[in-house]
Amino acid sequence: AYLDNKREELEKIRIENLSISDEVGHLTKDFDE
């Protein structure tokens, strides 16, 4: 159960990082234009 919890935490963090990099990508794209 402990490993499952860790895996869920990592998945949550990974998803948050993805959305953050998406936002950064939009910002840099706007900046380039």
WOPEZI-V101801 format. One line per field, one symbol per residue. burial: + if it has 9 or more other C-alpha atoms within 8 Angstrom, else -. A space follows every 10 residues. Layout:
BEGIN
burial = ???
END
This chain:
BEGIN
burial = ---------- ---------- ---------- ---
END
